[in-house]
C-alpha cells in the first residue's frame, strides 16, 4: 500500500474501527485514543501492507492495541468524573428496550469472546471474515462463539431470576 492511499483509507474505515473499539472498551475517550494509535501504527508500516489485506491488518492492530490497553488499565482502579458530578433533573426519556444487562454481560466476557460477539452480531461478519480479522482459525471462531453465547445465556438468566421476572 502506498502512503498516498492512507487518507482515503482512513476516511473510509475510521468510523468502522471506532465502533469496533468502542464495543471492546465501552469508553468513547479510550476508543478515540486507541483509534488514533491504531492508525498511527498502520501508517508507520504502510509500505509493508498489501492493499487487499489492509483492513484485516488494521483490525488486527486495533485488537492488539486494545488488548494491551485493557491489560494495563485493569491494573488500576478507575472512576469516571461523572460519578462525582451532580446531575440536574431531566425529563425522563421515552422508554426504549433495556439492553443494559446484555451490554454489561458482553463487557464481562474475556476480550477475545467479546470481540467475536461484536464482529458476528454488530458487524454481521462471517466466521471466515472474523477469523481473518482476528488472525485465528474458523474453528477457533466457532468455539469462541459457542462459549461466549453459553456464558451470556447463563449471565442473562441469572440476571432475570434476580429481578424476580
Residue pairs with C-beta under 8 A, 6 or more apart in sequence:
1 9
1 46
1 47
1 49
1 50
1 51
1 54
2 46
2 47
3 43
3 46
3 47
5 46
5 51
6 42
6 43
6 46
9 54
10 39
13 55
13 58
14 35
14 39
16 123
17 35
17 38
17 39
17 58
17 59
17 62
18 31
18 32
18 35
19 122
19 123
20 59
20 62
20 118
20 119
20 123
21 30
21 31
21 34
21 35
21 38
21 62
21 66
22 28
22 31
23 106
23 114
23 118
23 122
24 31
24 63
24 66
24 70
24 111
24 114
24 115
24 118
25 31
25 34
25 66
25 69
25 70
26 103
26 107
30 69
30 73
34 62
34 65
34 66
34 69
35 62
37 65
38 58
38 61
38 62
38 65
39 58
41 61
41 65
42 49
42 54
42 57
42 58
42 61
49 57
55 133
56 132
56 133
59 133
59 134
60 133
60 134
60 135
63 115
63 133
63 134
66 111
67 111
70 111
101 155
101 156
101 159
101 160
102 152
102 156
105 151
105 152
105 155
105 156
105 159
106 114
106 117
106 118
106 152
107 114
108 155
109 117
109 148
109 151
109 152
112 134
112 144
113 144
113 147
113 148
113 151
114 148
115 134
116 130
116 134
116 141
116 144
116 145
116 148
117 145
117 148
117 152
119 125
119 129
119 130
119 133
119 134
120 127
120 130
120 145
125 133
127 138
127 141
127 142
127 145
128 138
130 141
131 137
131 138
131 140
131 141
134 141
136 144
